[in-house]
Amino acid sequence: MLEEQEYIVGFGFVDTKNSSLESIFVDPRFTGRGFGKKIANNLIHKAKKSGLYNLRLSSSLNAIKFYESIGFVAGEKTSWKHPSGFELACIPMTKVI
């Protein structure tokens, strides 16, 4: 979680058991200010500290450039199926840490 002036501007989490960066969210009012990268770098540091050597994630199409900017490499387009039945296009990505 990242706060600025007591306001939560974003958060994310890493699943160290599955070597995956699960999510990074930044309030739209605060995008473009480096908060997402700050959260990501903190999570990557946490993953390294826990002994991981790489991370993977499933990116929404609108977040690919962000993840590429922090060193993730995109795979082939696929889809993620929600348990209720709807599907979202996504891109699997990996990063050696």
Secondary structure, DSSP 8 states (H G I E B T S, - for coil): -EEETTEEEEEEEEETTTTEEEEEEE-GGGTTSSHHHHHHHHHHHHHHHTT-SEEEEEEEGGGHHHHHHTT-EE---EEEE-TTS-EEEEEEEEEE-
